[in-house]
Amino acid sequence: RQAVAACASQGVPFVARGAGTGLSGGAVPVADGVLVVTAKMRRILEVDVDNERCVVEPGVANLDITRACATDGYYYAPDPSSQQVCSIGGNVAENSGGAHCLKHGFTTNHVTGLDLVTPDGEIVGLGGKALDSPGYDLVGAIVGSEGTLGVVTSVTVRLSRSPEAVYTLLAGFPDTDTAGAAVTAIVGAGLVPSAIEMMDELAIVAAEAAVDCHYPDGAGAVLIVELDGPRADVEAGVAAVERCCVQAGALELRHARDDAERAQLWRGRKSAFAAVGRISPDYIVQDGVVPRTALPEVLRAIGSLSAAAGIRVANVFHAGDGNLHPLVLFDARVDGQLDGAEKLSHAILDLCLEHGGSITGEHGVGLDKRGSMGAMFTPEDLDTMQMLRCAFDPHGICNHGKVFPTPRLCGEQPGRRGAAHPLVSAGLAELY
């Protein structure tokens, strides 16, 4: 609170930063700004199993919430791939999802309350343990606001009962078209798996090189499908998923018989982003959404863009809800490749919009995609969002320059080079 109040008194911009695992530049420091690091705020303040709630500080790692309540038969459902290290404060900022958001939802579906330091240094409590609070849904406004409305200091999350049964199967397909047909068939049959994940051939190659996950040889795509719930429902669902995959043209089906085999099936998917480093010195992780039925067409179009640019793209994504994570591979040491990769990355976002989708599913806008906001929203839409932001932060000092397009004037340079920092001049801080 004191740090934010000091910044507010001098009009100095500040940025809240947790574990630093974000993928859109949302927690990148701004020129002459102050970094408010919440990574060491790691206390689990309360585990209230009776009310299925847990109160934590923002620096608590996502997976540590599950570890704190697992012996009581509960878990925290949102599971980003970085869940072992990403902080719950960052999850709140980005409205993170994960592989199991298809059935269990995003962070916003699991946060019932939070404490917030507003951009003027005031401490406010929003929501609580109750399922819903009267009045405007300010908790919902904060979740997904990418740190532009204040600094979260504690979060009350919903705990979920561990399911009676969990079953995981992996299906190998000749290509992404047939795998996509299986996804459409699964959802069309009325099934609601907790996760449906897809990896294309290049992503499979990377995962094998990194973690030796033993996915089917020669597969052009794999699906990982997981079901959870009452045992009888899960068993019936598994049989139906098998039929859908076989009818779509699956080359091979593999079943996890225990937790160790389940972890092995998930190993390649969970490590996919980092694994790409085994086959490319540099890469851009992108994040967009398309209607699920458009997946085959969009993946073919990404392939065409990739071929035209001469830059490889690996695809790893949440197939059940159409949330794409293309990985654009390049070598920054080669002249022009970085520029080409960035252009291709944003061309993929344009492609998502052309098919009725979104420029982000769960990674946020941050710095990376703020220039694409005008392609998705009208000026009136953006003005309305800015009005909400200004209600919380009228001076624009909270995560300044993120989310919204902010073109600089010609020749304008960030920062005050050679000038004393205003917090130092005011006697509120020292430089070391």
N, C-alpha and C positions, 0 to 999 in steps of 0.2 A: 504493500500500500504506500509506504513512504517513497519508494522509487517512482511510482506512477504519479503521486502527488507532486513530487519535485519536478518531474517532466512537465506536468500540466501547468505548474506555476511559471515555467519559463518557455512554454510553447515548444518543447523539444519532443520530436517523435520518438516512439518506443515500439519495440517488437517483443512479444512473448515467445519464448522458445523452450521446447521440451527436450525430447530425445534427439531431435534433428533428423528423423527418418522420413520426413515429408518429401514428396516427389514433384512439387510444383513451385518451389521457391517461396512458399508462404512464410517461412520463419527466417528468411535471409535478412540480415541487418540492413538498415537504411543509412544513408550518409548522414553523419553527425547525430545519429540516433543512439538510443540506449537499448541494450539487449536485456530483457527481464527473463532470466533463466529460471525455470521452474523444475528442472531435472532433479534437484535434491529434495524436493517436497514429496517424499515417498512414503508417507505414513498411511496405513490403512486405519482410518479413524474408528470404524464400526462395521462389524459384520452382524446384521440383524436377520437371521435365518427365518424367524417367526413371521416377519413382514416381507421376506424375500427382497431385502435391500442391503446395499453395502455403500458406505460413505468413505471416499478416498481423496487424497490430495492429488493434484494434477500430474505429479511426476511418477506416480505408480505405474509400473508396466502393465499393459493389458492382461497378459497371462497371469500375473500375480494375483489378480482378483479371483480367478478360478482356483488358483492354488490355495487361497485363503478360505474357500468355502467348499472345496471338493469333498472333504471328509464328511461334510453334512449332506452330501448328495446334491449339490448345486454347482452351477458354473455360470460364467459370464459369456453370453452368446456371440457378440461381434468378435470376429477373429481375423484381422488383417494379417497378411503374410509375415509382417514384421512384429507379430504380437509378443514375441519374447522380449523385445526391447522398446517398442513404441509406447509412448505414454498416453494415459487416458485423457490428459489435457489436450494433446494433439489430436486424439480421436474425436473429442468433442468439437474442436476447431474445424476439422475436415468432414465431420459426419461420416466417419470411416465405416466400412462394411466388412468385407471379407468373403471367403468362399461360401460361407453358410448363410449369407444375407438373403438368398433366394427364399428361404422359409422363415428365417428368424429376424430379418430386418436389419436396419442400420443402427448406428449409435443413437440416433434420435428416438428410436423405438425402445431404448433401454435406459434413458436418462430421465429421471423424474424430478430432480432438483439440482441446484448448484449455487455456490457463492461466487460473487463476481466483484472485482475491483473495476469500477467504471473508469473511463478515460480521464475524469476529473479527480480521481483518487477516492471516491466514495465506495464503501463496502455495502453491497446489497445481497440479500438472499432471495432466490427465486425458486418456486416450487418446493418440493420436500419429499417425504416418503409416500404421501398419498398418491393415488393413481392419477388424479387430475386436480388442478387448482383453478378456482374461479378467476374470471378476468381474461385478459389477453395472454396468449401462450408465449411469454417472454423466454421461457426455457427453450422452446422450439426455435425462437429467433436467434438465440445464442449458438445453439448447436448447428454447425455448418457455416458459421459466420467468418471463419478463417482468421480469428483473432482481431477482427476489425471493430468489435463492440466492447472490448474490455479484456481483462485477464482473469481467467477462472482460477479460483483458489481451493475449491473443493467440489466434488461431484457425487451425487447420490444416484447409484445405478440399480437397475432391476436385476435380480438374480433369477436364473431359470433352473427348474428341476432337471437333473440329469435324466435323460431318457432311459426307458427300460431296455431298449435294444438299439444298437447302431450297426448298420451293415454298409460296407463299402465294396464296390466292384469297379473294375477298369475294363473298358472296351477299346480295342484297337480297330481302326477303320482305314480303308485305302486312301481317303482324302477328307478334307474338311467338309465337302458337300454331303457325303454320306453321314458323317458325324453330325452335321447340322440337321439332317433329316431325322436322325434318331432323337435329337433334342426336341424337335417339333412334335414327334410322335409321343414322347414321354409326357410332355406338358399337355398335349392334346388328349391324352388318355385320362386326364384328370388327376395325375399323380403330382405330388408336391414333395420332391426330394429336398433334403436340407441343402444339398449342393449338387451342381452340375458344372464341372470344369472341363475346358477343352485346351489342348496344346497341339500346335501343328508340328510338322516334321522337323523344322529347324529348331523349335523349342525342345523337342524330344532329344535331338542330337546334343544340344547344349546340356540338358539335364543329365544325360548319360555320361557325358564327359566330366561333369562336376561331381555327381553323387552316385553314379552306377546304380540307377534305380530299376534296371532290368525291365523296361517297358517293351512291348511286343516288337520284334524285329521287323523292319520293313513297313511299319505303320506310317501312314501319311498324316494321321491324327489320332489322338486318344481322348476318350471321355473318362472322367472320374465321376461316378455317381454315388452319392451317399444318402441313405435314408435313416431316419430315426423316429422313435415313438414307441407305442405299444408293440410287443413282439409279434403278435398276429398280423397287425397292419404292416409292419416292416417286411415280414416274410411274403405277404401277398404282393407288396410293392416291388420287391426284388424280382419276383417271377414276372411281373408285368414289364419291368424295365428290361429284363433279359429278352423278352419277346420283341419289344420295340427295337432293341439294338440289332438283334438277329435279322429282323425283317428289313431294317435299313441297310444291311450289308456288312455287319461287323465281321472282322477277320478272326477275332479272338476275344474271349471273355475271361477275366480273372477275378476271383473272389477272395476277399480277405477273411481268413478263418479265425483270426484273433487280433488283439491290439497291435502286436508286433507286425503282422502282415498289413494291417490297415496303415500303420505308420510308414511302411515301405512303399505302399501305393501312393501315399500323399507326399513322399519325400521329394520326388522330382518336381511336383507342382509347387510345393512350398519354397523350394530353393530356385525356382525358375529364373527369377530376375537376376539374382547374383550369378547363376550358372552361365548366363549369356556371356559373362566376362571370360569364359573359357574359349569362346570361339570368335570373340571380337574385342579389340583393345578398348573401344568406346561404344556406348549405346545410349539412346534416349528412350526412357520409359514413358509412353503416352497413355492416355486414359480417356476413352469416349464411350458413348452409349448409342446403340441403335435398337430398333424394335427386333425382338428375337427372330421373327420370321425373315428379316432382312439379312441375317448373318451370312448365309452362303453367298449372296450377291455382293455384300460389302467386302467379304474376304477375298473374293475374286478381283474386285476393284482395287483392293490394297495390293494384291499381287501384280496387277497391271501397273500401278503407280511405282511399285518397287522396281519392276523390270525397266520401266522408262527412265528412272533415275539412276539405275545401276547400283542401287543400295539395297542390301538384304533387310528383310523384316521378319522377325519371329513373332508369332501370335500366341499369347497365353491369356485366357480370359474366363470370366464367369458367364458361361454360355446360357445358363438358365434365365438370366435377365438381360442378356445382350450387352454386358459391360466389357468392352474390349480393352486389352492392354497390349497394343502393338509395341514391340521393341525394335527400334530403328538402329541398325548396326553400322558403324563407320569407324574410320581411323583418322583422328584429328591431326596426325602427322602428315597426312596427304592433303595437299592444297585443295581447297574447295569442298572437301568431304563434310566438314562440320556444317557449313552453310547449306549444302545439299540435304543433309540429314534433317536439319531444322525445317527446311522448306517442305520436305516429305512428311515430317511429323505433323505439321500444321495442315498440309493437304489432306491428311487422314481425318483430322478434325472437321474440315470442310465437308468431307465425304459423309461423316456421321450426320451433320446437319442436313445435307441433301436428302438423307433417308429418314428424316423426321426424328433424329436423335439429339444428343447433347454433347457438349464439349468436355464434360467431366462426369464421371459416375461416382468416384469416391476419393480421388486424389486432390481435388480442389482446383481453383483457378490460379491463385497466388500471383507470381510474376510471369510464369510461363505462358498462361493462356489469357491474360487480361486483354491482349490485343484482339482476341477472338470473340470477346463478349458482344461487340457491336454487330457481329454476324449472326448471333443467336437472339439478341434482344433489340427491341426498338429503342430509340432515344428516350421515349416516354417510360419504357420499362426501367431503363438504367437510372433515369431521374427519380423514379419512385424508390428504387433500392437506395439511392444516395440520400433520399429524405430520411429513410429509416436509419441509415448510418449516422447522419447528422444529428438525429435525435439523441443518440448515445454519445456522439463524438463531434460536437459542433466545430471544433478547431482542426479536425483531421489529423490528429497526432498518433492515433492508435493503428499500428501496422500500416502506416502511410504508404501509398503507392501500390498497394496490392489489390487484386480482384478487378478494380475498375480501370478502364483505359485512361492513362494520364500522359498524353504526348507532351514532350518537352518543347520549349521554344527553340528555334534554330540557334545553335551555339551555346545554349545554356548548359552549364556544368553543375553536377551535384556537389554539395558540401561548401564549406567556407574555408578554403585552403589558406593557412597562415593565420587565421583568426582563432582566438581563444574560444573553447567550447562554452556555450552559455551557462551550463551547470557549474563549470569551474569558475566562471566570472561571478556567479551568484554565491559562491562559497558552499555549494551543495554537493560537490563531488571533487575528487582529486584524480589526476591521471598518473598511472604507474608505468 
